[in-house]
C-alpha cells in the first residue's frame, strides 16, 4: 500500500501507521494496534482519537473494551472535502481582514526635465490610469498639440473623463475645460488615480510626479472645489 502518501493530506506518521494497521487487519484493540502498527501502546488512544475526529476511524466499546475500525475508504474523500470547506472559510476570513493588513504606501517622487520629460510622465500616467476613471487637470500649457491630441485620444479610448480648468490664453483646448483662472499661467497640474503631476512651464520646463493614492485623493478634492466654484 502507498498509504505513506497520506502525509500529503495532513496525516502524521503515527496516524498513517494506525490507519494502515486497521485497514490491513480489521477491527482491533489497543494492544493489537500497537503491535501491528509498531507504535507505543500509550500513544494508540491519542492517535485513534485524532483519526476519529478526522472521520477515518470508528470506535466500539464492548464489555469495557475499546475496539477500533477503519472507516470506509470514501471517508478519505470526505476528509478532504472538510479540509476544503475549512480552507474556504479561512480564505474568507483572510480576505475580510486583508485591507487592514496592507502596508502603508510610501510616496514615490520623480523629477522630469524638459518637454520630453513632461511628455513621458503624462503618457505613462494616462496609460496606467484605470478605465472609466477621471483625470483632473489645471492649466496644461503644452506647446505640442500633436501630443495632447494623442493623450486625449488615449483617455477617450479608455473611457476616462477629463475635467480640466483653463489657466492661460495659450493653453491647449481639452474636453471638459472651464473658464480661465488667472495666476497659474506657467503651472500645469494633472491629477490621476494614483499620482499627481505638477509642471512648471516657464523657461525650461520641470515636472514633479508624486505617486501616492491618498495624496492624489486630496488633490482631486481640491480640484473639485475649484471646479464647482467657477
N, CA, C and O of each residue as an XYZ file, in Angstrom:
920
protein
N       0.832     -1.196      0.000
C       0.000      0.000      0.000
C       0.870      1.251      0.000
O       1.958      1.259      0.575
N       0.395      2.281     -0.633
C       1.112      3.552     -0.689
C       0.493      4.550      0.283
O       0.338      5.731     -0.031
N       0.139      4.052      1.476
C      -0.529      4.916      2.438
C       0.389      5.997      2.986
O      -0.089      6.965      3.579
N       1.700      5.853      2.798
C       2.616      6.892      3.252
C       2.308      8.230      2.582
O       2.624      9.288      3.127
N       1.692      8.180      1.403
C       1.342      9.406      0.692
C       0.250     10.205      1.399
O       0.013     11.370      1.080
N      -0.407      9.568      2.359
C      -1.445     10.274      3.107
C      -0.871     11.429      3.928
O      -1.614     12.293      4.394
N       0.451     11.441      4.103
C       1.076     12.573      4.800
C       0.846     13.869      4.028
O       0.863     14.956      4.606
N       0.631     13.745      2.713
C       0.431     14.929      1.876
C      -0.944     15.559      2.087
O      -1.170     16.699      1.682
N      -1.866     14.825      2.721
C      -3.182     15.420      3.006
C      -3.334     15.740      4.487
O      -4.423     16.073      4.954
N      -2.215     15.634      5.228
C      -2.241     16.107      6.607
C      -2.188     15.063      7.686
O      -2.306     15.405      8.863
N      -2.015     13.785      7.339
C      -1.918     12.755      8.370
C      -0.476     12.651      8.865
O       0.471     12.756      8.087
N      -0.329     12.442     10.176
C       1.004     12.272     10.746
C       1.490     10.844     10.492
O       0.728      9.983     10.054
N       2.773     10.611     10.777
C       3.342      9.277     10.583
C       2.625      8.258     11.463
O       2.323      7.151     11.018
N       2.352      8.635     12.719
C       1.654      7.718     13.622
C       0.235      7.432     13.166
O      -0.230      6.297     13.265
N      -0.459      8.449     12.666
C      -1.830      8.259     12.184
C      -1.854      7.329     10.979
O      -2.752      6.496     10.850
N      -0.880      7.469     10.106
C      -0.819      6.605      8.922
C      -0.584      5.151      9.341
O      -1.211      4.239      8.802
N       0.312      4.938     10.294
C       0.609      3.564     10.752
C      -0.624      2.911     11.382
O      -0.929      1.750     11.111
N      -1.318      3.663     12.213
C      -2.508      3.099     12.873
C      -3.610      2.852     11.848
O      -4.257      1.805     11.871
N      -3.824      3.803     10.960
C      -4.863      3.638      9.937
C      -4.551      2.452      9.026
O      -5.447      1.685      8.674
N      -3.284      2.301      8.645
C      -2.887      1.187      7.774
C      -3.085     -0.147      8.486
O      -3.528     -1.116      7.870
N      -2.763     -0.207      9.773
C      -2.938     -1.448     10.537
C      -4.414     -1.834     10.600
O      -4.747     -3.016     10.505
N      -5.300     -0.852     10.759
C      -6.727     -1.138     10.808
C      -7.271     -1.551      9.443
O      -8.157     -2.400      9.353
N      -6.736     -0.947      8.379
C      -7.170     -1.314      7.024
C      -6.748     -2.747      6.708
O      -7.526     -3.515      6.142
N      -5.520     -3.105      7.072
C      -4.977     -4.434      6.744
C      -5.575     -5.548      7.608
O      -5.882     -6.630      7.108
N      -5.737     -5.278      8.911
C      -6.070     -6.351      9.853
C      -7.473     -6.255     10.436
O      -7.863     -7.094     11.248
N      -8.239     -5.239     10.030
C      -9.612     -5.133     10.520
C      -9.680     -4.582     11.930
O      -8.686     -4.076     12.450
N     -10.868     -4.677     12.564
C     -11.064     -4.135     13.914
C     -10.067     -4.714     14.899
O      -9.767     -5.907     14.872
N      -9.551     -3.845     15.778
C      -8.523     -4.284     16.715
C      -8.621     -3.520     18.027
O      -9.170     -2.419     18.088
N      -8.087     -4.118     19.054
C      -7.953     -3.449     20.349
C      -6.662     -2.633     20.350
O      -5.856     -2.701     19.422
N      -6.495     -1.868     21.412
C      -5.308     -1.032     21.535
C      -4.021     -1.862     21.454
O      -3.068     -1.474     20.779
N      -4.004     -2.992     22.137
C      -2.791     -3.812     22.187
C      -2.427     -4.339     20.805
O      -1.261     -4.301     20.411
N      -3.428     -4.835     20.061
C      -3.159     -5.369     18.728
C      -2.702     -4.261     17.781
O      -1.802     -4.454     16.963
N      -3.339     -3.100     17.908
C      -2.937     -1.980     17.049
C      -1.478     -1.621     17.306
O      -0.713     -1.410     16.364
N      -1.091     -1.551     18.584
C       0.285     -1.199     18.933
C       1.270     -2.160     18.277
O       2.313     -1.744     17.773
N       0.928     -3.467     18.288
C       1.818     -4.452     17.676
C       1.837     -4.364     16.168
O       2.907     -4.397     15.559
N       0.655     -4.251     15.544
C       0.589     -4.239     14.083
C       1.096     -2.923     13.477
O       1.596     -2.900     12.352
N       0.957     -1.824     14.242
C       1.361     -0.521     13.712
C       2.762     -0.115     14.153
O       3.311      0.881     13.681
N       3.328     -0.894     15.057
C       4.665     -0.580     15.591
C       4.704      0.799     16.235
O       5.613      1.594     15.993
N       3.697      1.063     17.060
C       3.667      2.311     17.821
C       3.492      1.965     19.294
O       3.021      0.878     19.630
N       3.866      2.873     20.155
C       3.728      2.658     21.592
C       2.254      2.542     21.963
O       1.427      3.323     21.492
N       1.931      1.571     22.803
C       0.544      1.372     23.208
C      -0.002      2.590     23.948
O      -1.208      2.836     23.931
N       0.870      3.348     24.594
C       0.433      4.548     25.313
C      -0.007      5.652     24.350
O      -0.694      6.590     24.753
N       0.386      5.541     23.083
C       0.040      6.552     22.084
C      -1.183      6.176     21.256
O      -1.728      7.017     20.541
N      -1.620      4.926     21.345
C      -2.703      4.450     20.470
C      -3.988      5.233     20.682
O      -4.618      5.660     19.714
N      -4.393      5.430     21.957
C      -5.642      6.148     22.227
C      -5.603      7.571     21.634
O      -6.552      8.033     21.000
N      -4.482      8.229     21.866
C      -4.337      9.608     21.367
C      -4.434      9.654     19.847
O      -5.134     10.497     19.286
N      -3.714      8.725     19.174
C      -3.723      8.699     17.711
C      -5.101      8.322     17.186
O      -5.596      8.923     16.232
N      -5.715      7.324     17.813
C      -7.044      6.870     17.377
C      -8.074      7.988     17.542
O      -8.970      8.139     16.712
N      -7.944      8.761     18.602
C      -8.878      9.862     18.825
C      -8.751     10.916     17.727
O      -9.753     11.458     17.259
N      -7.513     11.202     17.318
C      -7.310     12.175     16.234
C      -7.903     11.657     14.932
O      -8.508     12.412     14.172
N      -7.725     10.366     14.681
C      -8.277      9.768     13.462
C      -9.808      9.772     13.495
O     -10.452      9.921     12.457
N     -10.386      9.611     14.681
C     -11.837      9.679     14.811
C     -12.351     11.069     14.459
O     -13.360     11.214     13.769
N     -11.644     12.092     14.944
C     -12.042     13.466     14.651
C     -11.955     13.762     13.153
O     -12.677     14.614     12.637
N     -11.074     13.056     12.472
C     -10.938     13.230     11.025
C     -11.907     12.340     10.244
O     -11.957     12.388      9.015
N     -12.669     11.535     10.971
C     -13.661     10.695     10.323
C     -13.098      9.452      9.669
O     -13.758      8.845      8.825
N     -11.866      9.055     10.050
C     -11.205      7.923      9.400
C     -11.227      6.651     10.244
O     -10.881      5.577      9.752
N     -11.622      6.761     11.481
C     -11.648      5.608     12.389
C     -12.912      5.685     13.238
O     -13.336      6.771     13.634
N     -13.508      4.533     13.514
C     -14.661      4.462     14.416
C     -14.282      3.631     15.635
O     -13.343      2.836     15.587
N     -15.014      3.818     16.724
C     -14.714      3.124     17.988
C     -15.952      2.389     18.489
O     -17.065      2.912     18.428
N     -15.747      1.170     18.986
C     -16.827      0.381     19.575
C     -16.401     -0.046     20.977
O     -15.357     -0.673     21.158
N     -17.214      0.300     21.951
C     -16.920     -0.103     23.335
C     -17.835     -1.266     23.709
O     -19.053     -1.107     23.789
N     -17.232     -2.445     23.937
C     -17.999     -3.653     24.252
C     -17.362     -4.337     25.445
O     -16.178     -4.676     25.448
N     -18.214     -4.532     26.485
C     -17.731     -5.166     27.710
C     -16.513     -4.441     28.276
O     -15.601     -5.060     28.824
N     -16.518     -3.104     28.130
C     -15.433     -2.305     28.695
C     -14.165     -2.305     27.870
O     -13.158     -1.729     28.282
N     -14.197     -2.936     26.720
C     -13.001     -2.996     25.862
C     -13.245     -2.180     24.596
O     -14.255     -2.349     23.912
N     -12.304     -1.300     24.302
C     -12.419     -0.475     23.097
C     -11.846     -1.215     21.897
O     -10.746     -1.766     21.944
N     -12.630     -1.210     20.818
C     -12.173     -1.789     19.560
C     -12.291     -0.718     18.489
O     -13.286      0.003     18.413
N     -11.263     -0.630     17.670
C     -11.226      0.409     16.635
C     -11.297     -0.215     15.242
O     -10.749     -1.289     14.994
N     -11.984      0.487     14.343
C     -12.113      0.018     12.958
C     -11.826      1.176     12.003
O     -12.099      2.336     12.314
N     -11.274      0.846     10.846
C     -11.060      1.866      9.812
C     -12.398      2.187      9.146
O     -13.192      1.290      8.863
N     -12.634      3.462      8.903
C     -13.859      3.866      8.207
C     -13.766      3.433      6.743
O     -12.667      3.156      6.262
N     -14.894      3.368      6.017
C     -14.851      3.020      4.595
C     -13.896      3.948      3.842
O     -13.732      5.106      4.224
N     -13.265      3.448      2.775
C     -12.268      4.238      2.041
C     -12.750      5.625      1.613
O     -11.967      6.573      1.556
N     -14.048      5.735      1.312
C     -14.563      7.025      0.845
C     -14.458      8.101      1.919
O     -14.589      9.290      1.628
N     -14.222      7.682      3.161
C     -14.077      8.657      4.242
C     -12.882      9.573      3.991
O     -12.861     10.709      4.464
N     -11.882      9.082      3.243
C     -10.736      9.925      2.904
C     -11.170     11.111      2.033
O     -10.682     12.228      2.205
N     -12.097     10.853      1.094
C     -12.613     11.936      0.248
C     -13.407     12.923      1.099
O     -13.311     14.136      0.913
N     -14.198     12.384      2.040
C     -14.965     13.258      2.934
C     -14.022     14.129      3.765
O     -14.293     15.305      4.007
N     -12.909     13.528      4.198
C     -11.915     14.264      4.981
C     -11.341     15.431      4.175
O     -11.179     16.537      4.691
N     -11.036     15.167      2.900
C     -10.508     16.222      2.025
C     -11.551     17.295      1.781
O     -11.236     18.485      1.764
N     -12.807     16.870      1.591
C     -13.893     17.845      1.387
C     -14.016     18.773      2.595
O     -14.209     19.979      2.446
N     -13.903     18.198      3.789
C     -13.991     19.009      5.010
C     -12.831     20.000      5.079
O     -13.002     21.145      5.496
N     -11.641     19.540      4.661
C     -10.483     20.440      4.658
C     -10.691     21.586      3.677
O     -10.339     22.730      3.963
N     -11.264     21.272      2.522
C     -11.515     22.311      1.524
C     -12.514     23.339      2.053
O     -12.348     24.538      1.831
N     -13.559     22.865      2.758
C     -14.543     23.781      3.344
C     -13.892     24.687      4.378
O     -14.171     25.884      4.436
N     -13.012     24.094      5.200
C     -12.322     24.906      6.210
C     -11.408     25.932      5.545
O     -11.308     27.073      5.996
N     -10.743     25.515      4.470
C      -9.858     26.440      3.758
C     -10.645     27.603      3.158
O     -10.192     28.747      3.181
N     -11.829     27.298      2.620
C     -12.672     28.359      2.072
C     -13.108     29.326      3.165
O     -13.135     30.539      2.957
N     -13.448     28.785      4.326
C     -13.834     29.643      5.446
C     -12.652     30.491      5.906
O     -12.802     31.676      6.205
N     -11.474     29.868      5.958
C     -10.276     30.609      6.365
C      -9.922     31.673      5.333
O      -9.489     32.770      5.687
N     -10.108     31.344      4.053
C      -9.835     32.324      2.996
C     -10.763     33.532      3.133
O     -10.339     34.676      2.973
N     -12.040     33.258      3.434
C     -12.999     34.355      3.593
C     -12.600     35.259      4.752
O     -12.752     36.478      4.674
N     -12.087     34.660      5.829
C     -11.648     35.442      6.984
C     -10.462     36.331      6.605
O     -10.420     37.513      6.945
N      -9.500     35.736      5.892
C      -8.309     36.490      5.492
C      -8.678     37.619      4.533
O      -8.168     38.732      4.658
N      -9.569     37.335      3.570
C      -9.974     38.368      2.612
C     -10.680     39.524      3.312
O     -10.582     40.675      2.887
N     -11.394     39.201      4.392
C     -12.114     40.244      5.124
C     -11.156     41.186      5.851
O     -11.390     42.393      5.910
N     -10.072     40.626      6.408
C      -9.143     41.456      7.183
C      -7.979     41.965      6.352
O      -7.188     42.776      6.834
N      -7.854     41.500      5.095
C      -6.709     41.855      4.261
C      -6.519     43.364      4.104
O      -5.386     43.839      4.182
N      -7.609     44.146      3.881
C      -7.402     45.596      3.735
C      -6.727     46.235      4.945
O      -6.007     47.225      4.807
N      -6.958     45.670      6.133
C      -6.357     46.222      7.340
C      -4.880     45.870      7.453
O      -4.151     46.476      8.239
N      -4.437     44.886      6.667
C      -3.056     44.423      6.757
C      -2.159     45.020      5.681
O      -0.963     44.734      5.641
N      -2.735     45.856      4.801
C      -1.935     46.440      3.739
C      -0.883     47.380      4.323
O      -1.199     48.196      5.189
N       0.356     47.276      3.863
C       1.394     48.166      4.385
C       1.129     49.611      3.979
O       0.496     49.878      2.957
N       1.618     50.527      4.786
C       1.480     51.945      4.476
C       2.274     52.254      3.205
O       3.458     51.931      3.104
N       1.611     52.880      2.249
C       2.253     53.185      0.974
C       3.128     54.420      1.114
O       2.655     55.490      1.498
N       4.387     54.265      0.805
C       5.295     55.405      0.826
C       5.203     56.141     -0.507
O       5.184     55.503     -1.559
N       5.145     57.467     -0.481
C       5.065     58.206     -1.749
C       6.340     58.061     -2.573
O       7.448     58.015     -2.038
N       6.152     57.990     -3.878
C       7.277     57.953     -4.808
C       7.303     59.289     -5.533
O       6.315     59.681     -6.155
N       8.423     59.987     -5.458
C       8.551     61.308     -6.080
C       9.610     61.237     -7.170
O      10.732     60.787     -6.934
N       9.239     61.690     -8.374
C      10.159     61.685     -9.518
C      10.206     63.076    -10.143
O       9.210     63.798    -10.175
N      11.378     63.427    -10.634
C      11.569     64.723    -11.273
C      11.850     64.525    -12.759
O      12.694     63.711    -13.136
N      11.131     65.281    -13.609
C      11.333     65.217    -15.062
C      11.687     66.612    -15.567
O      11.103     67.610    -15.145
N      12.647     66.659    -16.468
C      13.075     67.934    -17.021
C      12.835     67.968    -18.526
O      12.966     66.957    -19.215
N      12.476     69.169    -19.029
C      12.250     69.344    -20.457
C      10.876     68.868    -20.893
O      10.171     68.170    -20.165
N      10.516     69.276    -22.127
C       9.213     68.875    -22.660
C       9.126     67.375    -22.865
O       8.062     66.782    -22.686
N      10.246     66.753    -23.241
C      10.239     65.298    -23.413
C       9.949     64.592    -22.088
O       9.224     63.598    -22.047
N      10.523     65.119    -21.010
C      10.294     64.521    -19.699
C       8.839     64.635    -19.268
O       8.259     63.672    -18.768
N       8.244     65.823    -19.463
C       6.835     66.012    -19.117
C       5.935     65.136    -19.977
O       4.949     64.575    -19.499
N       6.288     65.031    -21.236
C       5.508     64.201    -22.150
C       5.541     62.750    -21.708
O       4.515     62.069    -21.726
N       6.718     62.270    -21.311
C       6.849     60.886    -20.834
C       6.010     60.661    -19.584
O       5.325     59.645    -19.469
N       6.061     61.619    -18.631
C       5.319     61.484    -17.383
C       3.815     61.432    -17.630
O       3.114     60.612    -17.038
N       3.319     62.307    -18.503
C       1.882     62.344    -18.791
C       1.423     61.088    -19.522
O       0.358     60.547    -19.227
N       2.219     60.633    -20.463
C       1.836     59.455    -21.242
C       1.816     58.201    -20.377
O       0.911     57.374    -20.496
N       2.808     58.061    -19.510
C       2.833     56.922    -18.600
C       1.620     56.955    -17.667
O       1.028     55.919    -17.363
N       1.261     58.157    -17.220
C       0.128     58.297    -16.293
C      -1.186     57.892    -16.949
O      -1.980     57.174    -16.342
N      -1.427     58.342    -18.182
C      -2.696     58.017    -18.826
C      -2.748     56.543    -19.218
O      -3.823     55.944    -19.227
N      -1.604     55.958    -19.540
C      -1.587     54.536    -19.878
C      -1.884     53.661    -18.658
O      -2.536     52.624    -18.782
N      -1.411     54.074    -17.486
C      -1.624     53.288    -16.274
C      -2.930     53.629    -15.571
O      -3.324     52.945    -14.625
N      -3.599     54.672    -16.021
C      -4.868     55.060    -15.398
C      -5.934     53.988    -15.658
O      -6.020     53.476    -16.775
N      -6.738     53.640    -14.663
C      -7.791     52.633    -14.857
C      -8.849     53.124    -15.850
O      -9.087     54.324    -15.981
N      -9.472     52.179    -16.537
C     -10.572     52.546    -17.431
C     -11.721     53.158    -16.631
O     -11.974     52.777    -15.488
N     -12.404     54.109    -17.252
C     -13.553     54.802    -16.666
C     -13.182     55.601    -15.411
O     -14.039     55.875    -14.572
N     -11.917     55.969    -15.287
C     -11.506     56.818    -14.173
C     -11.604     58.275    -14.607
O     -12.157     58.571    -15.666
N     -11.070     59.186    -13.797
C     -11.112     60.613    -14.116
C      -9.718     61.210    -14.035
O      -8.886     60.791    -13.231
N      -9.483     62.204    -14.891
C      -8.251     62.990    -14.827
C      -8.662     64.431    -14.549
O      -9.448     65.018    -15.292
N      -8.127     64.984    -13.486
C      -8.410     66.369    -13.126
C      -7.216     67.228    -13.546
O      -6.103     67.039    -13.054
N      -7.456     68.170    -14.459
C      -6.370     68.989    -14.983
C      -6.515     70.453    -14.605
O      -7.623     70.968    -14.455
N      -5.376     71.113    -14.454
C      -5.363     72.541    -14.169
C      -4.288     73.192    -15.035
O      -3.092     73.051    -14.777
N      -4.740     73.909    -16.071
C      -3.850     74.708    -16.905
C      -2.657     73.999    -17.494
O      -1.523     74.275    -17.101
N      -2.877     73.097    -18.425
C      -1.751     72.422    -19.080
C      -1.249     73.280    -20.229
O      -1.874     73.335    -21.288
N      -0.111     73.954    -20.019
C       0.488     74.806    -21.049
C       1.474     73.948    -21.845
O       2.631     73.806    -21.449
N       1.032     73.391    -22.934
C       1.860     72.430    -23.659
C       1.996     72.852    -25.112
O       0.989     73.019    -25.799
N       3.231     73.031    -25.599
C       3.439     73.514    -26.969
C       3.374     72.424    -28.039
O       3.721     72.678    -29.193
N       2.944     71.238    -27.684
C       2.924     70.127    -28.638
C       1.489     69.631    -28.809
O       1.094     68.657    -28.169
N       0.701     70.296    -29.669
C      -0.704     69.900    -29.871
C      -0.852     68.447    -30.295
O      -1.837     67.795    -29.946
N       0.121     67.932    -31.049
C       0.025     66.547    -31.518
C       0.047     65.572    -30.342
O      -0.660     64.565    -30.352
N       0.870     65.878    -29.318
C       0.917     65.001    -28.146
C      -0.382     65.093    -27.360
O      -0.925     64.074    -26.931
N      -0.888     66.322    -27.167
C      -2.136     66.496    -26.428
C      -3.276     65.760    -27.123
O      -4.135     65.170    -26.467
N      -3.278     65.798    -28.448
C      -4.302     65.088    -29.209
C      -4.206     63.587    -28.947
O      -5.220     62.921    -28.738
N      -2.974     63.056    -28.961
C      -2.771     61.627    -28.693
C      -3.181     61.279    -27.261
O      -3.768     60.226    -27.014
N      -2.868     62.174    -26.321
C      -3.217     61.987    -24.922
C      -4.740     61.892    -24.750
O      -5.248     60.997    -24.075
N      -5.448     62.832    -25.376
C      -6.910     62.862    -25.272
C      -7.531     61.627    -25.928
O      -8.509     61.076    -25.422
N      -6.960     61.196    -27.054
C      -7.469     60.001    -27.733
C      -7.304     58.752    -26.862
O      -8.187     57.896    -26.813
N      -6.161     58.662    -26.176
C      -5.923     57.516    -25.301
C      -6.912     57.522    -24.131
O      -7.439     56.478    -23.748
N      -7.156     58.708    -23.571
C      -8.124     58.819    -22.484
C      -9.524     58.436    -22.969
O     -10.265     57.751    -22.265
N      -9.874     58.879    -24.165
C     -11.192     58.565    -24.721
C     -11.330     57.069    -24.967
O     -12.387     56.488    -24.722
N     -10.257     56.450    -25.452
C     -10.284     55.010    -25.710
C     -10.564     54.228    -24.432
O     -11.219     53.187    -24.476
N     -10.077     54.714    -23.302
C     -10.255     54.038    -22.020
C     -11.459     54.570    -21.241
O     -11.636     54.267    -20.061
N     -12.288     55.378    -21.931
C     -13.480     55.952    -21.289
C     -13.124     56.743    -20.030
O     -13.836     56.692    -19.027
N     -12.019     57.468    -20.100
C     -11.575     58.301    -18.987
C     -12.125     59.716    -19.165
O     -11.978     60.313    -20.232
N     -12.749     60.241    -18.133
C     -13.300     61.598    -18.171
C     -12.219     62.597    -17.771
O     -11.563     62.440    -16.742
N     -12.043     63.632    -18.604
C     -11.087     64.691    -18.290
C     -11.841     65.927    -17.808
O     -12.679     66.475    -18.524
N     -11.533     66.357    -16.584
C     -12.101     67.587    -16.032
C     -10.947     68.574    -15.885
O     -10.100     68.421    -15.005
N     -10.917     69.586    -16.750
C      -9.768     70.468    -16.773
C     -10.184     71.928    -16.675
O     -11.249     72.311    -17.158
N      -9.340     72.739    -16.048
C      -9.587     74.166    -15.870
C      -8.516     74.953    -16.614
O      -7.322     74.731    -16.410
N      -8.933     75.855    -17.459
C      -8.011     76.670    -18.242
C      -7.364     77.726    -17.356
O      -8.036     78.347    -16.533
N      -6.036     77.933    -17.526
C      -5.342     78.923    -16.709
C      -4.496     79.888    -17.527
O      -3.749     80.681    -16.955
N      -4.595     79.841    -18.824
C      -3.800     80.750    -19.649
C      -4.337     80.797    -21.062
O      -4.929     79.829    -21.539
N      -4.133     81.915    -21.731
C      -4.717     82.070    -23.063
C      -4.096     81.154    -24.095
O      -4.674     80.936    -25.160
N      -2.915     80.610    -23.791
C      -2.254     79.722    -24.743
C      -2.426     78.248    -24.389
O      -1.800     77.380    -24.997
N      -3.262     77.976    -23.421
C      -3.460     76.579    -23.016
C      -4.115     75.794    -24.142
O      -4.972     76.311    -24.859
N      -3.709     74.558    -24.287
C      -4.236     73.695    -25.339
C      -5.675     73.302    -25.011
O      -5.951     72.904    -23.879
N      -6.608     73.403    -25.976
C      -8.007     73.015    -25.710
C      -8.120     71.537    -25.348
O      -7.579     70.674    -26.039
N      -8.817     71.264    -24.277
C      -9.042     69.898    -23.813
C     -10.508     69.766    -23.425
O     -11.064     70.686    -22.826
N     -11.155     68.635    -23.752
C     -12.560     68.454    -23.378
C     -12.769     68.634    -21.877
O     -11.925     68.234    -21.075
N     -13.890     69.236    -21.504
C     -14.215     69.399    -20.104
C     -13.643     70.658    -19.482
O     -13.813     70.884    -18.284
N     -12.969     71.480    -20.270
C     -12.313     72.658    -19.723
C     -13.326     73.752    -19.398
O     -14.257     73.989    -20.168
N     -13.147     74.415    -18.266
C     -13.990     75.538    -17.898
C     -13.249     76.850    -18.136
O     -12.177     76.867    -18.741
N     -13.826     77.942    -17.657
C     -13.275     79.252    -17.988
C     -11.910     79.487    -17.354
O     -11.449     78.741    -16.491
N     -11.291     80.560    -17.827
C      -9.930     80.867    -17.447
C      -9.809     81.241    -15.965
O     -10.665     81.935    -15.417
N      -8.720     80.762    -15.322
C      -8.388     81.125    -13.956
C      -7.017     81.772    -13.973
O      -6.052     81.168    -14.442
N      -6.918     82.973    -13.477
C      -5.660     83.703    -13.518
C      -4.742     83.288    -12.369
O      -5.181     82.810    -11.323
N      -3.440     83.494    -12.615
C      -2.461     83.221    -11.570
C      -1.727     81.912    -11.726
O      -0.814     81.616    -10.955
N      -2.120     81.104    -12.735
C      -1.467     79.810    -12.943
C      -0.971     79.669    -14.380
O      -0.933     78.572    -14.937
N      -0.582     80.833    -14.980
C      -0.264     80.824    -16.406
C       0.913     79.914    -16.758
O       0.985     79.406    -17.877
N       1.830     79.705    -15.820
C       3.027     78.907    -16.127
C       3.087     77.629    -15.289
O       4.157     77.047    -15.108
N       1.939     77.200    -14.785
C       1.894     75.984    -13.975
C       0.793     75.074    -14.498
O      -0.315     75.526    -14.784
N       1.098     73.822    -14.617
C       0.093     72.845    -15.027
C       0.031     71.705    -14.027
O       1.038     71.363    -13.405
N      -1.136     71.120    -13.871
C      -1.292     70.016    -12.925
C      -2.238     68.974    -13.496
O      -3.289     69.306    -14.044
N      -1.862     67.734    -13.365
C      -2.731     66.627    -13.754
C      -2.875     65.666    -12.585
O      -1.877     65.167    -12.064
N      -4.101     65.407    -12.173
C      -4.348     64.528    -11.027
C      -4.980     63.245    -11.537
O      -6.066     63.267    -12.116
N      -4.302     62.135    -11.323
C      -4.757     60.816    -11.751
C      -5.132     59.992    -10.512
O      -5.014     60.470     -9.384
N      -5.577     58.766    -10.727
C      -5.996     57.917     -9.613
C      -4.863     57.683     -8.619
O      -5.096     57.676     -7.410
N      -3.656     57.492     -9.106
C      -2.551     57.099     -8.234
C      -1.406     58.096     -8.183
O      -0.411     57.854     -7.500
N      -1.526     59.213     -8.894
C      -0.404     60.146     -8.950
C      -0.858     61.554     -9.267
O      -1.943     61.780     -9.803
N       0.006     62.495     -8.920
C      -0.197     63.902     -9.255
C       1.022     64.376    -10.030
O       2.158     64.146     -9.616
N       0.781     65.044    -11.165
C       1.873     65.598    -11.966
C       1.761     67.118    -11.932
O       0.732     67.679    -12.312
N       2.808     67.773    -11.483
C       2.852     69.237    -11.433
C       3.990     69.699    -12.319
O       5.142     69.307    -12.134
N       3.651     70.542    -13.287
C       4.664     71.029    -14.215
C       4.780     72.547    -14.183
O       3.770     73.251    -14.150
N       5.997     73.045    -14.193
C       6.265     74.476    -14.327
C       6.820     74.697    -15.721
O       7.877     74.168    -16.065
N       6.109     75.481    -16.528
C       6.441     75.575    -17.954
C       7.152     76.863    -18.340
O       7.402     77.092    -19.523
N       7.479     77.698    -17.383
C       8.212     78.920    -17.695
C       9.677     78.581    -17.951
O      10.290     77.837    -17.185
N      10.247     79.139    -19.049
C      11.627     78.838    -19.441
C      11.767     77.324    -19.649
O      10.964     76.716    -20.356
N      12.795     76.717    -19.026
C      12.988     75.272    -19.187
C      11.996     74.533    -18.287
O      12.074     74.652    -17.065
N      11.058     73.768    -18.874
C      10.015     73.126    -18.064
C      10.561     72.050    -17.124
O      11.531     71.356    -17.431
N       9.912     71.941    -15.988
C      10.268     70.941    -14.983
C       8.960     70.313    -14.481
O       7.973     71.010    -14.247
N       8.973     69.023    -14.326
C       7.783     68.336    -13.830
C       8.092     67.467    -12.623
O       9.137     66.820    -12.563
N       7.181     67.456    -11.667
C       7.315     66.603    -10.489
C       6.138     65.639    -10.461
O       4.985     66.053    -10.585
N       6.434     64.355    -10.300
C       5.391     63.328    -10.213
C       5.407     62.755     -8.803
O       6.433     62.264     -8.332
N       4.255     62.822     -8.135
C       4.110     62.247     -6.794
C       3.137     61.076     -6.893
O       1.954     61.261     -7.177
N       3.644     59.883     -6.657
C       2.784     58.696     -6.724
C       2.365     58.286     -5.314
O       3.170     57.771     -4.539
N       1.103     58.522     -4.998
C       0.545     58.123     -3.705
C      -0.966     58.306     -3.785
O      -1.431     59.417     -4.043
N      -1.742     57.248     -3.572
C      -3.203     57.345     -3.748
C      -3.868     58.367     -2.827
O      -4.818     59.031     -3.243
N      -3.394     58.512     -1.586
C      -4.020     59.456     -0.663
C      -3.715     60.904     -1.045
O      -4.571     61.782     -0.932
N      -2.482     61.140     -1.500
C      -2.138     62.491     -1.957
C      -2.963     62.833     -3.188
O      -3.471     63.947     -3.314
N      -3.093     61.876     -4.091
C      -3.908     62.087     -5.288
C      -5.359     62.373     -4.907
O      -5.993     63.242     -5.505
N      -5.884     61.660     -3.929
C      -7.254     61.865     -3.474
C      -7.453     63.278     -2.939
O      -8.476     63.912     -3.201
N      -6.469     63.766     -2.187
C      -6.562     65.118     -1.632
C      -6.553     66.169     -2.735
O      -7.317     67.132     -2.672
N      -5.703     66.001     -3.742
C      -5.639     66.949     -4.848
C      -6.938     66.931     -5.657
O      -7.383     67.972     -6.139
N      -7.549     65.742     -5.807
C      -8.824     65.668     -6.523
C      -9.906     66.453     -5.787
O     -10.721     67.134     -6.408
N      -9.908     66.352     -4.466
C     -10.890     67.084     -3.679
C     -10.709     68.592     -3.843
O     -11.691     69.320     -3.986
N      -9.462     69.064     -3.824
C      -9.184     70.496     -4.015
C      -9.618     70.941     -5.403
O     -10.227     72.000     -5.559
N      -9.305     70.132     -6.414
C      -9.676     70.464     -7.792
C     -11.195     70.553     -7.930
O     -11.708     71.461     -8.585
N     -11.912     69.613     -7.315
C     -13.373     69.607     -7.422
C     -13.990     70.852     -6.793
O     -14.962     71.398     -7.314
N     -13.424     71.300     -5.672
C     -13.924     72.516     -5.036
C     -13.746     73.699     -5.967
O     -14.668     74.497     -6.139
N     -12.555     73.826     -6.577
C     -12.286     74.922     -7.505
C     -13.154     74.806     -8.756
O     -13.675     75.808     -9.245
N     -13.309     73.605     -9.268
C     -14.081     73.368    -10.498
C     -15.544     73.790    -10.303
O     -16.142     74.422    -11.174
N     -16.104     73.426     -9.143
C     -17.509     73.757     -8.891
C     -17.712     75.243     -8.627
O     -18.813     75.766     -8.799
N     -16.651     75.919     -8.211
C     -16.795     77.340     -7.895
C     -16.766     78.229     -9.121
O     -17.088     79.414     -9.028
N     -16.386     77.682    -10.276
C     -16.256     78.505    -11.479
C     -17.589     78.622    -12.224
O     -17.660     79.281    -13.261
